[in-house]
Amino acid sequence: MKTIVTITLSLLSISNTMAQNISAKFPYQSKYLEVKGSKMHYIEEYVDEENPNQLTFLFLHGNPTSSYLWRNIIPYVKGKGKAVAPDLIGMGKSDKPDIDYTFQDHISYLDAFIEQKQLKNIVLVIHDWGSGLGFNYAATHEDNIRGIVFMEAMTQAPRWEDGNFIERILFKRLRDDKKGHKMAAEKNFFVNMFLFKVGTKRKLTKEEKAYYLAPYPTVASRKPLAVWPKELPFSGTPERNYTIFEAYATWLKSTEIPKLLLYAKPGVIIKKKDVERIQQEYKNIETIYIGKGKHYIQEDHPHEIGKAIKSWSVKL
């Protein structure tokens, strides 16, 4: 039976006082796991050694962020399960091996990370490209998934005709070998412009900016960031990724696994029409409006996100 619960939280606009409550600190011990010959950085908190069936909240970031994105949200799952937040290969504090950094590469490294860590009873908490990776993992490992929390997520393959003029021009440039390399690798567009100036409502602090900039000091180190826009299967291209997107998009409509959509307005990937579509098409879905925001809503509303996850997770 299809269950849809829509919850709207009444929130005030972000004030200076609220912004001060968003900590720049990353008070977690760095851990590393060797995966396919390279080290992947991750954090792991709230492990209950006496409970082998403990839920695992797996936080997956996207472009150009890292596990740092979840720093203010992770504390909210304490008492609900353990938290695991990796840095995708080539990103954050993870190694940067000489690979192509395609969607398939990231799938391979993430799947191996989950298998080697023997993560069980997973509750995915996903955003941006982390959502594409998470949805794909869930669709291909359904027995290991207990729930899915998603925000600003890739729920279906994008189409050129769905974007506005500026979005179409921007991504066509980013997908061009020369123009895209200059923007994403040479000028560090995704960090300096999209994350710092376009994707958030508040201004990030110097400490926060320094943390996000640290993994990408050179043009060569920004290769993963430059490849990501080329991997989006706009109107079916590249086909290899379109096939993956279509498979998990179909699965999302059929699975009974509990799902929680957190959205902001106006949003970037998830807009009003997408919320309405998801409410109509998905089974066992709850939707929560967390306030005004763009793409990196974890930097604007981390406590609202954390509280929503905490409240929802009692049903799992």
Helices and strands as residue ranges (DSSP letters): E 4-8, H 16-20, E 31-35, E 38-45, E 56-60, G 67-70, G 74-77, E 82-86, H 103-117, E 122-128, H 129-140, G 142-144, E 145-153, G 160-162, H 165-174, H 177-180, I 181-186, H 189-189, I 190-198, H 206-213, G 220-222, H 223-231, H 239-254, E 259-266, H 272-281, E 285-293, G 297-299, H 302-313
